[in-house]
Amino acid sequence: MGLKATGERSNTIKLDNNAEMNSVDTAGVEDLMDTIEEVKPCWTKPSPNVVVVARYLGATFVLPDIRGNELGNKRKFQDMYNVDKFVRSLDGVVEVIDEIPDEVISLRPKETSNKNLDATACLAMFSGLELKHEYSEVARKMLDRLQELSKKSDWKVLAIVLEKKSCKTTSGARRKGCYNPDEVLDFLRSVGFSANTTIYLTETWWHKGLNDLKEEFPNTYTKDDIMPAENKGEFLKSSNVDLARALDLEICSQSDMFIPAVAGLFYEHVTGKRIASGRTQIIVPSQSSTSTHASDLTSTYISNKNHLAYTCYC
């Protein structure tokens, strides 16, 4: 089963191709950093006969394998996530099994309402899905390290997701799917972030393309910079990119502010987790010729409340 933690509307990163970076009211940065939105779950546990996967598996959820970035590289769901908590959260809602049985009986889709389907999705994504303790503990240690390093910036940590591939503008449209490190640097300048700001980049290793960013924002770190030495052998291997990405998800979801410099599923998943915890401080890079307050750069998932998480929390 694939549950996508997003709304139906896309959240693109807008661009005026020939424009200067925003001239932004810098006071808005501190205001956004300090904002916490109080939310609570507003779904009710659906009846046992209502499941998101009814159309496919007759109300049975098969724990998926998690594929890596190399052919044949995968790990079992229970090797990465707390499967006991996941199963408990869905108890009475959907049957959970480890593998597809030899004999699978096809069932017709069950009659159900969209409200109950949304409730099941909320339950699975925000109540049951949790990393195994040994993995979440590594993320916690990395966050603790970032917070310790952030003493010079009022204990605030900014997380930025970067695209590892080249960024290209969509043909025929004035919008951009991602920003490279130099464009992110220009954006941080224009918004008015302090040079002392502690920044976490979703990069595994340092590379020369990040040097200009580091020169202006010296408290900028990658996973290799802040990960405990005893964990690097497991998490920084190219074959374990899924584990590294899980750490990015945890850190970006819990930082004081999040900047998605690339649109996509990771941005959407982080946003869902941040909404669930009340951390709605997400600003999206934008290039425009008009002067803009920092709050005007808030992700439209937040300002328009069109992320699926807003059907789960109120």
C-alpha positions, 0 to 999 in steps of 0.5 A, a space after each residue: 500500500 502506498 499512502 501519500 501524505 499530500 493533498 491533491 494540489 501541487 505546491 510549486 516553487 515559483 520563479 520570475 526568470 529574470 527577476 532579482 531575489 526578494 527584498 524581505 522584511 527581516 523581522 519576519 524571520 524571527 517571528 516565524 521561528 518562534 511560532 508554534 501552532 497548537 493542533 490535535 488529532 481530529 479523526 476518529 478510529 474508523 470501523 473495521 470494515 473501512 480500509 484504504 486498501 480495500 480495493 486492492 487487498 480486501 482489507 489486508 495490509 501487507 508490510 512493504 519492502 523498502 527499496 534503496 537506490 541500487 537495483 536489488 537493494 531493499 530492506 523489510 519494513 520491520 527492519 526500519 520501522 517500529 512494526 509493533 506500534 504500527 500494528 497496534 495503531 491499526 488494530 481493529 481497522 485493518 489486518 496487517 500481515 508480513 507477506 502475501 499469502 500463497 493463495 490470495 482471494 480477490 474481494 470486491 471493493 467495500 462501500 465506504 465514505 471518504 471521511 472514513 478513508 481519510 481517517 484510516 490514512 491519518 491513523 496509519 501515517 500520523 499515529 502508527 508510523 515510527 522509526 525503530 528506536 535505534 534509528 530514531 535515537 541516531 536522529 535525536 543525537 544529531 538534533 542534540 548536536 545541532 542544538 548545541 552548535 546553535 548557541 550562537 544563533 539563539 538555539 535556532 536550527 534551520 534545515 534545508 533540503 537540497 537537490 543532489 541533481 542539477 536544477 532545471 526550470 520547467 519548460 514553458 513555465 515561470 516556475 522552478 522545481 529546485 534551487 542550487 546552493 548558490 541560489 539558496 545562498 542568495 535567498 538566505 541573504 535576501 530574507 535576512 538570516 543572521 550569519 550565525 544561523 545554524 544550518 543543516 543540509 540534507 547532504 551526506 558529505 561536504 562538496 565544493 559546491 557548498 563552499 560559498 554557502 559555508 563561507 557566508 554561513 559558517 555554522 552549516 553542516 551535513 550528516 557527516 559533520 554531526 553524526 556520531 562516529 559509531 553510526 557513520 559506517 551504517 548510515 553513510 554507506 551509499 547502499 543505505 540511502 534510505 536510512 540516511 533519508 529517514 534521518 533527514 526526515 526526522 531532523 527536517 521535521 523537528 528543526 526550528 524552520 524548514 526550507 524546501 529548496 526542491 519540490 517533491 515527496 520529501 518536502 510533502 512528507 516533512 510538511 505533514 509531520 511538521 503540521 502534526 507537531 505544530 511546527 508550521 515554520 516552512 518558507 519556500 524559496 522564491 524570486 520576485 521583483 516585489 518586496 515581500 515580508 518573510 511570512 509571505 514566503 510561507 509554504 502554501 501547504 500552510 497558508 492555504 491549509 491544503 495538505 492532507 495533514 489538515 484533514 487529520 489535525 485541527 
